[in-house]
Amino acid sequence: MSQGQQWMHADEDGVRPPTDLRTDIPHPARMYDYFLGGKDNFPADREAAEQALRISPEFRTGALANRAFLQRAVRHVAREGVRQFLDIGTGIPTAGSTHQIAAEVAPDVRVAYLDNDPIVLVHGRALLAAAGRGNATVIQADLRDPEKILADEEVRAVLDFDRPIALMLVSVLHFLGDDQDPVGIVRRLTEALPSGSRLVLSHATGDFATPEQVDRARALYANSTAPLVPRTREQVAAFFEGLDLEEPGLVTTPLWRPDGPLQDGDDRAPGYAAVGVKP
Ligand SMILES: C[S@@+](CC[C@H](N)C(=O)[O-])C[C@H]1O[C@@H](n2cnc3c(N)ncnc32)[C@H](O)[C@@H]1O
């Protein structure tokens, strides 16, 4: 038994076994929550997040820009008629999660949320229970095992793989090393989706940071539950192979279909984003 905090949580199936949250180790989900101004984080997460902000304040501005991209992209694909979302690397649900944004466009959307961090499960189930569970579910799953995700009964119960699905890989692939074949994982997932499906993706980059900032950021995340692997624009473009990019293509996150005035430096933001369509 680890020294991490244990929570009991319940959903409509009854009380579940204790969840080991390992609050003594920084978790990317909880650090991200801290950057976004959320309250679902612990001292180890806050300390690591503050260290990250000392490396660059862009950890926070980048997180906010990323979340805003997610929301614009969900609205966009829902307006284009996509009604199903497979959101992997969900993060701790805060206001403006995928199902809330999509439901503003179409109340009949269906969403499967998947994350490998147990705290996301705890909060996600509570959020969905409060909101009326409807057509959304939260599942503990690991992006590194795409076959298991595709075969998961709960995923299949919510999503119809004969109709277009928006696969959301927003700010998650940079937690996979090259040795885990992230390009192959994305290809395996998109292969399973029908024509007209979307890939909504964002990814951290060090293209506009100094080598020293990149090294320090990598070293910091090496002490968390997942490594940080920033990638170049060319490396991020490889995730979209075989898909047609929607306008404006692969750009820094604030530049993807902005809904307000741009700020100085938005073209040098620490993340790239795009939406691809499966032909
Ligand atoms: C930075 S948050 C992004 C949250 C949300 N997608 C967003 O963009 O607002 C990254 C999330 O990916 C999750 N994650 C990291 N590695 C993962 C993996 N191998 N499988 C599933 N989820 C993972 C983390 O637990 C965290 O919740």
The ligand as an SDF file (V2000), in Angstrom:
LIG
                    3D

 27 29  0  0  0  0  0  0  0  0999 V2000
   -2.5420   18.3290  -19.7990 C   0  0  0  0  0  0  0  0  0  0  0  0
   -3.8950   17.2850  -19.4200 S   0  0  0  0  0  0  0  0  0  0  0  0
   -4.9740   17.6360  -20.7850 C   0  0  0  0  0  0  0  0  0  0  0  0
   -6.4410   17.6130  -20.4230 C   0  0  0  0  0  0  0  0  0  0  0  0
   -7.3990   17.9420  -21.5630 C   0  0  0  0  0  0  0  0  0  0  0  0
   -7.2410   17.0270  -22.6780 N   0  0  0  0  0  0  0  0  0  0  0  0
   -7.1850   19.3440  -22.0290 C   0  0  0  0  0  0  0  0  0  0  0  0
   -6.4770   19.5350  -23.0220 O   0  0  0  0  0  0  0  0  0  0  0  0
   -7.6970   20.2790  -21.4120 O   0  0  0  0  0  0  0  0  0  0  0  0
   -3.2370   15.6930  -19.8930 C   0  0  0  0  0  0  0  0  0  0  0  0
   -4.0680   14.5190  -19.4150 C   0  0  0  0  0  0  0  0  0  0  0  0
   -3.5840   13.3400  -20.0720 O   0  0  0  0  0  0  0  0  0  0  0  0
   -3.5950   12.2790  -19.1370 C   0  0  0  0  0  0  0  0  0  0  0  0
   -2.6540   11.2510  -19.5720 N   0  0  0  0  0  0  0  0  0  0  0  0
   -1.3000   11.2970  -19.5900 C   0  0  0  0  0  0  0  0  0  0  0  0
   -0.7900   10.1590  -20.0750 N   0  0  0  0  0  0  0  0  0  0  0  0
   -1.8450    9.3620  -20.3890 C   0  0  0  0  0  0  0  0  0  0  0  0
   -1.9640    8.0400  -20.9190 C   0  0  0  0  0  0  0  0  0  0  0  0
   -0.8910    7.3130  -21.2260 N   0  0  0  0  0  0  0  0  0  0  0  0
   -3.2150    7.5310  -21.0990 N   0  0  0  0  0  0  0  0  0  0  0  0
   -4.3140    8.2620  -20.7690 C   0  0  0  0  0  0  0  0  0  0  0  0
   -4.2620    9.5120  -20.2580 N   0  0  0  0  0  0  0  0  0  0  0  0
   -3.0450   10.0590  -20.0640 C   0  0  0  0  0  0  0  0  0  0  0  0
   -3.2070   12.9370  -17.8270 C   0  0  0  0  0  0  0  0  0  0  0  0
   -3.6390   12.1490  -16.7210 O   0  0  0  0  0  0  0  0  0  0  0  0
   -3.9560   14.2530  -17.9190 C   0  0  0  0  0  0  0  0  0  0  0  0
   -5.2420   14.1460  -17.3680 O   0  0  0  0  0  0  0  0  0  0  0  0
  1  2  1  0
  2  3  1  0
  2 10  1  0
  3  4  1  0
  4  5  1  0
  5  6  1  0
  5  7  1  0
  7  8  2  0
  7  9  1  0
 10 11  1  0
 11 12  1  0
 11 26  1  0
 12 13  1  0
 13 14  1  0
 13 24  1  0
 14 15  1  0
 14 23  1  0
 15 16  2  0
 16 17  1  0
 17 18  1  0
 17 23  2  0
 18 19  1  0
 18 20  2  0
 20 21  1  0
 21 22  2  0
 22 23  1  0
 24 25  1  0
 24 26  1  0
 26 27  1  0
M  CHG  2   2   1   9  -1
M  END
$$$$
